[in-house]
Amino acid sequence: MRYLDEFRDPKIAKKIVEEIHTATTKDWGIMEVCGGQTHSIMKHGIDQLIPKQIELVHGPGCPVCVTPLEKIDKALAIASRDDVIFTSFGDMLRVPGSKKDLFMVKSEGGDVRIVYSPLDALKIAKENPNKKVVFFAVGFETTAPLTAMAAWQAKEQGINNFSLLVSHVLVPPAIIALQSSTENRVNGYLAAGHVCAVMGLEEYYPLAEKYKLPIVATGFEPVDILEGILMVVKQLESGKYEVENQYARVVNSEGDRPAMDIINKVFQVSDQKWRGIGLIPNSGLTLTDEMSLYDSEKVFDIADIKVDEPKECISGVILQGLKKPNQCPEFGKKCTPKNPLGATMVSSEGACAAYYAYHRRENV
């Protein structure tokens, strides 16, 4: 297949669904790691087309959702300053902190701006030398290269009024954390295709071997996801546990080497707290000592802000795949997109937002 509409073709999808039904003889839990895949599954009703023996488990694949609450509060503290222009992708502005969100800071007079790239934020810094310009760098390995490029260009051009509030997280350590849980019920993974496009597949080979897991790099269209499910099911039914590439039109085993090189020049791997989950070793990226001039936490001396997660929001349990959004007692009641309790109801990739948007209100 060569064209996008082929990956949405109902006839092709129906054929793959039939193959999945034929191949499935046992109960399996398959986790889609990416929130974009979750939304595609809900939108196209993929979970309702496949055999009932297969449970699609929604994973922590939304970078907005897993950004820790204390990082949001740090963003709010910085954005409230008169000497700051705070820039961010749009989906972060409604993520609730412990008391407010960035939209509220903006309504109170804070200079909060939506940008489409960290390089846009760098341009703003050049145009406003008397202001401190901060970019809220959130995302998985997919967006890390652009953040790294912005920091590198700031260094090369001597732009010292620019800094990054970094909350980049890594997928493979999250899989390790999930597999280490006694409550884990995942038998195989649909790996996020865009992450694999940057980082390749090499990090997944030892995970598949250690945990006896099929891992399939998968795209985001309905046919992509159905093919990924079929590939995982065939492995599970035959007792195999290999890394496969459904998304070969985008992903290769080695990944994007230039993108990986710029990440390694600017960032170092560090322990990272995930919202609702807790600390996961070696699961985040922080600026190297050489690049610490561009670390907002050091520029504004806010490293000591610590807060607890709200108990009424079960987004952490949802992000671990232990419950579905419609199993939350507040879902669609006290927690809605207009009045969210947690980031999973706000983000365009959040599982709760997907269930709400596609009317999966009933717990079935």
LINRAFEN-V750801 format. One record per pair of residues at least 24 apart in sequence whose C-alpha atoms are under 6 Angstrom apart, sorted by the first residue. I is the first residue (numbers start at 1). GAP is how many residues later the second one is. D is the distance in Angstrom with one decimal. If there is no record, write none. Layout:
((I | GAP | D) (I | GAP | D))
This chain:
((7 | 214 | 5.8) (7 | 216 | 4.9) (8 | 214 | 5.8) (13 | 210 | 5.5) (20 | 210 | 5.4) (21 | 30 | 5.7) (27 | 26 | 4.4) (27 | 27 | 5.8) (28 | 26 | 4.9) (29 | 25 | 5.9) (29 | 26 | 4.8) (29 | 157 | 4.7) (29 | 158 | 5.3) (30 | 26 | 5.1) (30 | 27 | 5.8) (30 | 156 | 5.6) (30 | 157 | 5.9) (30 | 158 | 4.9) (30 | 159 | 5.6) (31 | 25 | 5.7) (31 | 26 | 4.4) (31 | 27 | 5.7) (31 | 158 | 4.9) (32 | 26 | 5.7) (32 | 157 | 6.0) (32 | 158 | 4.7) (33 | 26 | 4.8) (33 | 28 | 4.7) (33 | 158 | 5.7) (33 | 159 | 6.0) (34 | 27 | 4.0) (34 | 158 | 5.3) (35 | 26 | 4.8) (35 | 27 | 5.0) (35 | 314 | 4.4) (35 | 315 | 5.9) (36 | 313 | 5.2) (37 | 183 | 5.4) (39 | 315 | 5.3) (57 | 264 | 5.4) (58 | 263 | 5.2) (59 | 260 | 5.3) (59 | 261 | 5.7) (59 | 262 | 5.3) (60 | 259 | 4.4) (62 | 287 | 5.5) (62 | 288 | 5.9) (63 | 76 | 4.9) (65 | 278 | 4.7) (65 | 279 | 5.2) (66 | 208 | 5.0) (66 | 209 | 4.5) (67 | 207 | 6.0) (67 | 208 | 5.5) (68 | 206 | 5.3) (68 | 207 | 4.0) (69 | 28 | 5.8) (70 | 236 | 5.6) (70 | 237 | 5.5) (72 | 25 | 5.3) (73 | 24 | 5.4) (80 | 30 | 5.3) (83 | 48 | 5.4) (84 | 47 | 5.6) (84 | 48 | 4.7) (84 | 49 | 5.8) (85 | 26 | 5.1) (85 | 48 | 4.8) (86 | 26 | 4.8) (86 | 47 | 5.9) (86 | 48 | 4.9) (87 | 25 | 5.8) (87 | 26 | 4.8) (87 | 27 | 5.7) (87 | 47 | 5.9) (87 | 48 | 4.8) (88 | 26 | 5.2) (88 | 27 | 5.8) (88 | 47 | 5.7) (88 | 48 | 5.1) (89 | 25 | 5.5) (89 | 26 | 5.5) (90 | 24 | 5.3) (91 | 256 | 5.8) (95 | 248 | 5.2) (118 | 29 | 5.8) (118 | 32 | 6.0) (119 | 31 | 5.4) (125 | 37 | 5.9) (132 | 29 | 4.8) (133 | 29 | 4.9) (134 | 28 | 5.9) (134 | 29 | 5.0) (134 | 30 | 5.5) (135 | 29 | 5.0) (136 | 29 | 4.9) (137 | 28 | 5.8) (137 | 29 | 4.7) (137 | 30 | 5.8) (138 | 29 | 4.8) (138 | 30 | 5.2) (139 | 29 | 4.9) (140 | 28 | 5.5) (140 | 29 | 5.0) (140 | 30 | 5.7) (141 | 54 | 5.7) (142 | 53 | 5.1) (145 | 114 | 5.4) (145 | 118 | 5.5) (148 | 115 | 5.6) (148 | 118 | 5.7) (163 | 131 | 4.2) (163 | 132 | 5.6) (163 | 133 | 5.2) (164 | 130 | 5.8) (164 | 131 | 5.3) (164 | 132 | 5.2) (165 | 131 | 5.1) (168 | 116 | 5.7) (168 | 117 | 5.5) (169 | 114 | 5.6) (169 | 115 | 4.2) (170 | 113 | 5.0) (170 | 114 | 5.6) (173 | 110 | 5.3) (188 | 25 | 5.2) (188 | 26 | 4.9) (188 | 27 | 5.9) (189 | 26 | 4.8) (190 | 26 | 5.0) (190 | 27 | 5.9) (190 | 28 | 5.8) (191 | 25 | 5.7) (191 | 26 | 4.5) (191 | 27 | 5.8) (192 | 26 | 6.0) (193 | 24 | 5.3) (193 | 25 | 5.0) (193 | 26 | 5.0) (197 | 54 | 4.5) (197 | 58 | 5.4) (198 | 57 | 5.0) (198 | 58 | 4.8) (199 | 56 | 4.7) (200 | 52 | 6.0) (200 | 53 | 4.7) (200 | 54 | 4.7) (200 | 55 | 3.5) (201 | 52 | 4.8) (208 | 33 | 5.9) (208 | 34 | 5.9) (212 | 29 | 5.3) (213 | 28 | 4.8) (214 | 27 | 4.2) (214 | 28 | 5.0) (215 | 28 | 4.8) (216 | 27 | 5.7) (216 | 28 | 4.7) (216 | 29 | 5.6) (217 | 28 | 4.8) (217 | 29 | 5.7) (218 | 28 | 5.2) (218 | 29 | 5.1) (219 | 28 | 5.4) (276 | 40 | 3.6) (277 | 39 | 5.3) (325 | 27 | 5.1) (326 | 35 | 5.7) (326 | 37 | 5.4) (327 | 36 | 6.0))
